[in-house]
Amino acid sequence: MKTNIGGTYHVLTDKETQQVHDTSLRILREIGFEIAFSPLLDLLEERGAEVDRETQKAYVPPDLVSWCIKQAPGEFTFYGLEEGQEIHLGGEKVHFGTGGKGISVLELDRKKRPALLQDVANFARLADKLEYIDYYIIPTHSHDVNINHLDINDFYQSLKNTGKPVMGGIFNKKGLDRVIELSALLAGDAEKLRRRPFVGFITSILSPLRLEQDRGEILFEVARQGLPLVVSTAPIAGATAPVTLAGTLALQNAEALMGVVLSQLVNPGTPVFYSAVPCTMDMRTGSFLMGSIESGLMNAAVSQMAHHYRLPSYITVGTTDSKIPDAQSAHESATNNMLAALAGGNFIHQAFGFLDGSLTISYAKFVIDNDIVGSCMRALRGIDINEDTLAFDVIADVGPGGNFLGEKHTAEFMRKELYTPRVSFREDYQTWLKGGKKDSWEKAEEIARQLLNEPENTYITAELEQKIRSLFPELVRLFLAA
């Protein structure tokens, strides 16, 4: 099982963490939370919350919040269709994956176009082959699929093309039901799916402090089924949240806790993430910023808050506000990914491929980000200090003026000690010139093409696919070449 441990970087002191917590409890108790789905209001009222039916607002007492936090699993395993691809979530274990709902794709010919269902399949295939992607959140919105059939098609193409855990946003309750039906068929039955879930679902809170009816309906059903659940909250500092980072943290913490509360009232023990996607706004232009350093700081703080509650965290870093895979793109993604990893974020999503504030996903950047995340993982490993790695005997054998190239110790340790990225060019200048003076963007395009042209792994047999297509006639057939 893959395990990388963070948690060495702390944005908040213990006192500050407590201040954020106390303020969030006051928000839930005194300001209240608007919920446009009556069954959830009923559950809150039954457990002692004050509910105003006219305004659809619930005022949640602190003791109910505490009870619900204790019901939620502090750790759980998210499986893949392929044996050995499961990830264990919780504590300070760090996992990176894809995510978002990009509406555009920057192709390998550098042309921008609307996202298609083929992209869902292609990015799943890339995620399956890239070693630092631990799970696959469906990263695009397919413009060529009927909106009423979007959910089942997105999840089917994802499950068919990667053996890693799959998660995605849901368009409507009917789509959710169909995806759960498909997943239960792949698992063997609904109970086997609950025991070893390989799909999870994302719904969302609208900042500030509102859960809309369709989002509440999805939350209710996923929790009822006992499947992995994200109740995402995305406050924008200066727009849908206070401009101060502390104020945004207090608001998003209240919203994230509300997602935990509601899921546990529906079904205690539901594997729910402490879910938050805080970002900032450029106060000069009104543009929301996913790649700002303040977004990185807040996501690191979110990880700390999740540790405080002993809940698995779902956070968003790695995307950039740049429009192409350039220097801005690299430094924004690398800086914020490293902050989140060192802070011990558990389920760091949207870390692969995104440009333009997550509106566009790039095949080349998808590969570049694999290198960036690989660097983060190498940083988490740190430096192993023991008798073998200190290498006193090797140094004694080589002695003054010698070299270590031919030593058995070098051959034994070089691959596991030294990180080798796929895209970076590390040879001399003349070799680079002779090789065509390729930059990282061009090199990443070559790697993406190569990976997509390799034989694809498929996790649904032809016989099972035939059965699935007879039961799910709304599935689209893909005939496009990669």
BELKANOR-V73661 format. One record per residue. N is the residue number from 0. RES is the residue in one small letter. OMEGA is omega in radians with two decimals (none if undefined). NEAR is the number of other ideal C-beta (glycine too) atoms within 10 Angstrom. D_FIRST is the distance of its C-alpha to the first C-alpha in Angstrom with 1 decimal. Layout:
n: {N;N}
res: {RES;RES}
omega: {OMEGA;OMEGA}
near: {NEAR;NEAR}
d_first: {D_FIRST;D_FIRST}
This chain:
n: {0;1;2;3;4;5;6;7;8;9;10;11;12;13;14;15;16;17;18;19;20;21;22;23;24;25;26;27;28;29;30;31;32;33;34;35;36;37;38;39;40;41;42;43;44;45;46;47;48;49;50;51;52;53;54;55;56;57;58;59;60;61;62;63;64;65;66;67;68;69;70;71;72;73;74;75;76;77;78;79;80;81;82;83;84;85;86;87;88;89;90;91;92;93;94;95;96;97;98;99;100;101;102;103;104;105;106;107;108;109;110;111;112;113;114;115;116;117;118;119;120;121;122;123;124;125;126;127;128;129;130;131;132;133;134;135;136;137;138;139;140;141;142;143;144;145;146;147;148;149;150;151;152;153;154;155;156;157;158;159;160;161;162;163;164;165;166;167;168;169;170;171;172;173;174;175;176;177;178;179;180;181;182;183;184;185;186;187;188;189;190;191;192;193;194;195;196;197;198;199;200;201;202;203;204;205;206;207;208;209;210;211;212;213;214;215;216;217;218;219;220;221;222;223;224;225;226;227;228;229;230;231;232;233;234;235;236;237;238;239;240;241;242;243;244;245;246;247;248;249;250;251;252;253;254;255;256;257;258;259;260;261;262;263;264;265;266;267;268;269;270;271;272;273;274;275;276;277;278;279;280;281;282;283;284;285;286;287;288;289;290;291;292;293;294;295;296;297;298;299;300;301;302;303;304;305;306;307;308;309;310;311;312;313;314;315;316;317;318;319;320;321;322;323;324;325;326;327;328;329;330;331;332;333;334;335;336;337;338;339;340;341;342;343;344;345;346;347;348;349;350;351;352;353;354;355;356;357;358;359;360;361;362;363;364;365;366;367;368;369;370;371;372;373;374;375;376;377;378;379;380;381;382;383;384;385;386;387;388;389;390;391;392;393;394;395;396;397;398;399;400;401;402;403;404;405;406;407;408;409;410;411;412;413;414;415;416;417;418;419;420;421;422;423;424;425;426;427;428;429;430;431;432;433;434;435;436;437;438;439;440;441;442;443;444;445;446;447;448;449;450;451;452;453;454;455;456;457;458;459;460;461;462;463;464;465;466;467;468;469;470;471;472;473;474;475;476;477;478;479;480;481}
res: {m;k;t;n;i;g;g;t;y;h;v;l;t;d;k;e;t;q;q;v;h;d;t;s;l;r;i;l;r;e;i;g;f;e;i;a;f;s;p;l;l;d;l;l;e;e;r;g;a;e;v;d;r;e;t;q;k;a;y;v;p;p;d;l;v;s;w;c;i;k;q;a;p;g;e;f;t;f;y;g;l;e;e;g;q;e;i;h;l;g;g;e;k;v;h;f;g;t;g;g;k;g;i;s;v;l;e;l;d;r;k;k;r;p;a;l;l;q;d;v;a;n;f;a;r;l;a;d;k;l;e;y;i;d;y;y;i;i;p;t;h;s;h;d;v;n;i;n;h;l;d;i;n;d;f;y;q;s;l;k;n;t;g;k;p;v;m;g;g;i;f;n;k;k;g;l;d;r;v;i;e;l;s;a;l;l;a;g;d;a;e;k;l;r;r;r;p;f;v;g;f;i;t;s;i;l;s;p;l;r;l;e;q;d;r;g;e;i;l;f;e;v;a;r;q;g;l;p;l;v;v;s;t;a;p;i;a;g;a;t;a;p;v;t;l;a;g;t;l;a;l;q;n;a;e;a;l;m;g;v;v;l;s;q;l;v;n;p;g;t;p;v;f;y;s;a;v;p;c;t;m;d;m;r;t;g;s;f;l;m;g;s;i;e;s;g;l;m;n;a;a;v;s;q;m;a;h;h;y;r;l;p;s;y;i;t;v;g;t;t;d;s;k;i;p;d;a;q;s;a;h;e;s;a;t;n;n;m;l;a;a;l;a;g;g;n;f;i;h;q;a;f;g;f;l;d;g;s;l;t;i;s;y;a;k;f;v;i;d;n;d;i;v;g;s;c;m;r;a;l;r;g;i;d;i;n;e;d;t;l;a;f;d;v;i;a;d;v;g;p;g;g;n;f;l;g;e;k;h;t;a;e;f;m;r;k;e;l;y;t;p;r;v;s;f;r;e;d;y;q;t;w;l;k;g;g;k;k;d;s;w;e;k;a;e;e;i;a;r;q;l;l;n;e;p;e;n;t;y;i;t;a;e;l;e;q;k;i;r;s;l;f;p;e;l;v;r;l;f;l;a;a}
omega: {-3.09;3.12;2.99;-2.99;3.03;3.05;-3.14;-3.11;-3.13;3.07;-3.04;2.95;3.09;3.13;-3.13;3.06;3.12;3.11;3.08;3.13;-3.10;3.13;3.13;3.10;3.08;3.12;-3.10;-3.09;-2.98;-3.13;3.08;-3.04;-3.12;-3.11;-3.05;3.12;-2.96;-3.13;3.10;3.05;3.11;-3.13;3.12;-3.12;3.12;-3.10;2.98;3.06;3.04;-3.07;3.03;-3.05;-3.10;-3.14;-3.10;-3.12;3.07;3.11;-2.89;-3.14;-3.11;-3.09;3.08;3.08;-3.12;3.14;-3.10;3.10;-3.11;3.13;-3.05;3.12;3.07;3.10;2.99;-3.13;3.09;-3.00;2.96;3.06;3.10;3.10;3.11;3.14;-3.13;3.07;-3.14;-2.98;3.12;-3.11;3.13;3.11;-3.02;3.05;3.11;3.08;-3.10;3.09;3.13;3.06;-3.13;-3.14;-3.13;3.11;2.97;-2.99;3.11;3.01;3.08;3.03;-3.13;-3.12;3.07;3.12;-3.10;3.12;3.09;3.13;3.08;3.12;-3.10;-3.13;3.04;3.10;3.08;3.13;-3.14;-3.04;-3.10;-2.89;-3.09;3.02;-3.06;-3.11;-3.06;2.92;-3.07;-2.91;-3.06;3.04;-3.04;-3.11;-3.07;3.14;3.06;-3.04;-3.14;-3.14;-3.03;-3.04;-3.07;3.13;3.12;-3.10;-3.14;-3.14;3.11;-3.12;3.13;-2.94;3.01;3.08;3.14;3.12;-3.07;3.08;3.09;2.99;-3.08;-3.11;3.13;-3.07;3.13;3.11;3.09;-3.12;-3.13;3.14;3.10;3.10;3.10;-3.09;3.10;3.09;3.14;-3.12;-3.04;3.00;-3.05;-3.12;3.09;3.09;3.12;-3.11;-3.13;-3.06;3.06;3.00;3.02;-2.98;-3.11;2.90;-2.96;2.98;3.12;3.13;-0.04;2.81;3.11;3.00;-3.10;-3.00;-3.08;3.10;3.09;3.12;3.12;3.08;-3.09;-3.05;3.13;3.11;3.13;3.14;3.12;-3.12;-3.12;-2.98;2.95;3.00;-2.93;3.04;-3.01;3.11;3.13;-3.11;-3.13;-3.13;3.13;3.08;3.08;-3.10;3.11;-3.14;3.12;3.12;3.09;3.11;-3.14;3.13;-3.11;3.10;3.08;-3.13;3.11;3.10;3.12;3.06;3.09;-3.12;-3.06;-3.13;-3.10;3.03;3.10;-3.04;3.13;-3.11;3.07;3.11;-3.07;3.05;2.83;-2.84;3.13;3.12;-3.11;3.06;-3.07;3.09;3.02;-3.04;3.09;-3.00;-3.07;3.12;3.05;-2.96;3.08;-3.06;-3.11;3.12;3.10;3.05;3.09;3.12;-3.12;3.11;3.02;3.10;3.08;3.09;3.11;3.13;3.10;3.07;3.14;-3.13;-3.08;3.11;3.05;-3.08;3.04;-3.09;-3.03;2.97;3.05;3.08;-3.07;3.07;3.05;-3.09;-3.14;3.11;-3.08;-3.11;3.09;3.13;-3.08;-3.05;3.09;-3.13;-3.07;-3.09;-3.07;3.04;-3.12;3.09;-3.10;-3.14;-3.13;3.11;3.11;3.03;-3.03;-2.97;-3.03;-3.00;-3.13;-3.03;-3.05;2.88;-2.92;3.06;2.97;3.10;3.11;3.07;-3.08;3.06;-3.05;3.07;-3.13;-3.12;3.06;-3.14;3.10;-3.12;3.05;3.06;-3.13;3.13;3.06;3.08;3.11;-3.14;3.09;3.09;3.13;3.13;3.12;-3.11;3.12;3.12;3.05;-3.06;-3.14;-3.08;3.07;2.88;-3.13;-3.09;3.11;3.11;3.13;3.14;-3.11;3.07;-3.13;3.04;-3.13;3.03;-2.96;-3.04;-3.06;-3.08;3.07;3.13;3.14;3.13;-3.09;-2.98;-2.92;-3.08;-3.13;-3.11;-3.00;3.14;3.14;3.12;-3.14;-2.94;-3.02;3.05;-2.99;3.12;-3.03;-3.04;-3.11;3.09;3.10;3.11;-3.11;-3.14;3.08;3.08;-3.07;3.04;-3.06;-3.14;-3.11;3.13;3.13;3.08;3.13;-3.13;3.13;3.11;-3.12;-3.12;-3.13;3.12;3.07;3.07;-3.08;2.97;3.07;-3.04;3.05;-3.08;3.13;3.14;3.13;3.11;3.12;3.12;-3.13;-3.09;3.08;3.14;-3.09;-3.07;3.14;3.12;3.12;3.05;3.11;3.13;-3.06;3.02;3.13;none}
near: {9;15;11;19;14;26;18;13;15;17;20;20;10;10;7;15;20;12;15;23;19;12;16;23;20;13;21;24;18;8;13;19;27;17;26;16;19;13;13;27;22;12;19;23;13;10;16;11;22;13;20;12;9;5;9;19;18;24;15;25;16;14;11;19;23;13;16;22;18;12;16;24;17;14;14;18;16;26;21;23;20;15;8;9;20;20;21;16;25;20;18;19;21;27;26;29;26;32;31;27;19;25;16;19;24;23;14;16;8;14;8;14;13;14;21;18;21;19;26;28;24;24;30;27;22;25;26;21;17;21;11;22;23;26;25;29;25;25;29;25;21;24;16;12;20;10;12;13;19;24;26;24;24;28;25;26;26;26;23;22;24;28;21;25;27;30;28;24;20;25;18;15;14;13;22;22;15;22;25;19;13;21;22;17;16;18;19;11;9;16;10;13;21;14;11;14;23;25;26;22;24;24;26;21;29;16;20;20;21;16;27;15;13;15;21;21;19;24;28;21;19;28;26;12;21;20;25;26;29;29;31;21;30;20;29;19;27;19;17;20;26;16;13;11;18;16;16;28;30;23;25;29;29;28;30;29;27;26;28;23;29;28;29;24;23;21;17;14;13;24;23;32;30;29;30;30;28;28;29;25;18;12;11;6;8;9;12;20;21;28;26;20;14;15;28;25;19;30;26;25;27;30;33;23;23;29;23;17;21;15;24;29;28;33;30;29;31;35;34;28;22;20;16;17;29;15;9;15;27;18;15;23;29;19;17;30;26;22;24;28;29;20;30;25;32;26;31;29;29;25;32;32;33;30;28;23;18;25;16;23;27;31;25;27;30;26;27;28;32;25;22;26;28;19;17;24;21;16;16;19;12;9;6;11;8;6;8;13;11;11;16;9;11;15;14;8;13;16;7;5;5;11;8;13;9;9;16;9;16;14;10;11;16;12;9;9;13;8;14;11;15;16;23;12;14;8;9;9;8;8;10;14;9;10;11;8;10;14;12;21;18;14;19;25;22;14;21;24;15;11;20;18;10;11;5;16;14;14;21;16;9;7;8;13;14;9;12;18;13;9;11;17;7;16;19;17;6;16;6;10;7;16}
d_first: {0.0;3.8;6.4;10.0;12.8;16.2;19.2;21.7;24.0;26.2;28.8;30.3;31.7;31.2;34.8;34.1;31.0;33.4;36.1;33.9;32.9;36.5;37.8;35.4;36.5;40.1;39.4;38.1;40.9;43.8;43.3;41.4;39.1;40.5;38.9;40.5;39.0;41.1;38.7;36.6;39.8;40.7;37.6;38.1;41.7;41.0;38.9;41.5;41.1;44.4;44.6;47.3;47.5;49.8;47.6;44.3;43.2;41.3;41.6;38.7;39.2;36.8;36.3;35.0;32.5;31.3;31.1;29.0;26.5;26.1;25.5;22.6;19.1;17.9;14.2;12.8;10.1;11.0;10.4;11.7;14.3;12.4;10.2;6.6;7.3;6.6;6.4;7.5;11.0;13.6;15.0;14.8;11.3;12.2;11.5;14.3;15.7;19.1;21.7;25.4;28.3;30.0;33.4;34.1;32.5;33.5;33.6;33.3;37.1;36.9;38.6;37.6;37.7;36.6;33.1;33.0;30.8;30.2;28.5;25.9;25.2;25.4;23.0;20.5;20.9;20.6;17.4;16.0;17.0;16.5;13.4;13.4;13.7;10.7;13.0;16.6;19.4;22.6;24.5;28.0;31.0;32.4;36.2;37.1;35.9;38.0;36.8;36.9;34.5;32.1;29.2;28.9;29.3;26.8;24.0;25.1;24.9;21.5;20.0;22.0;20.8;17.0;14.2;12.2;13.0;16.7;19.0;22.6;25.9;28.4;32.0;33.5;33.2;34.2;31.5;28.9;30.3;30.2;26.5;25.5;27.8;26.2;22.6;23.8;25.4;22.2;20.3;23.3;24.8;24.5;23.2;20.3;19.5;19.6;17.4;14.6;15.7;14.9;17.8;19.0;22.4;24.2;27.7;29.6;32.2;35.2;36.0;38.0;37.3;37.7;35.7;37.5;38.2;36.0;33.0;33.7;33.9;30.5;29.0;30.8;29.6;25.9;26.0;28.1;25.6;22.8;20.5;18.6;21.5;22.4;26.0;26.5;29.3;30.6;33.6;35.5;37.1;40.9;40.9;39.0;38.3;40.3;40.5;39.3;35.6;36.0;37.7;35.1;32.4;34.4;35.0;31.5;30.3;32.8;31.7;28.0;28.9;31.1;28.3;26.5;29.9;30.8;27.5;27.7;31.4;30.8;28.0;26.7;23.0;22.3;18.9;20.7;19.9;22.3;23.4;25.6;26.8;29.7;31.7;35.3;38.5;40.8;43.9;46.2;45.2;43.3;40.2;36.9;34.5;30.8;30.6;32.7;31.6;32.6;30.0;27.4;28.8;28.8;25.2;24.3;26.6;25.0;21.6;23.7;25.4;22.1;21.2;24.7;24.3;20.8;19.7;16.9;18.6;19.4;21.3;23.0;23.5;23.7;26.6;30.1;33.7;34.7;35.9;34.7;32.0;34.1;34.1;34.1;31.1;29.1;30.1;29.6;26.1;25.0;26.7;25.3;21.7;21.9;23.5;20.8;17.9;19.9;20.8;17.2;17.3;14.4;15.1;17.3;19.0;21.9;20.8;21.6;25.1;27.3;30.9;33.9;32.3;29.8;32.7;32.0;28.9;29.2;27.7;28.3;26.8;23.7;23.2;24.6;22.2;19.2;20.9;21.5;17.9;17.0;19.6;18.3;14.9;16.9;19.0;16.3;15.5;19.1;21.1;20.1;23.3;23.9;26.6;25.1;24.5;27.8;29.3;32.7;33.6;32.8;35.0;37.6;37.6;38.0;40.5;42.5;43.0;40.4;37.2;33.6;33.0;33.7;31.8;29.1;27.2;27.2;25.9;23.1;21.9;23.0;20.1;17.4;19.9;21.4;20.0;21.8;22.1;23.2;26.2;27.8;30.9;31.3;34.2;37.9;40.2;42.3;39.3;38.2;41.8;42.0;38.7;40.3;39.5;36.4;34.8;31.2;32.1;33.6;30.8;28.2;30.3;30.5;26.7;26.4;29.1;27.7;24.3;26.2;28.5;25.8;25.5;23.4;20.5;21.5;19.6;22.9;25.3;28.9;30.1;27.9;28.8;32.4;32.0;30.3;33.0;35.7;34.2;33.5;36.6;35.9;33.1;34.2;34.1;33.1;35.2;34.9;33.7;30.7}
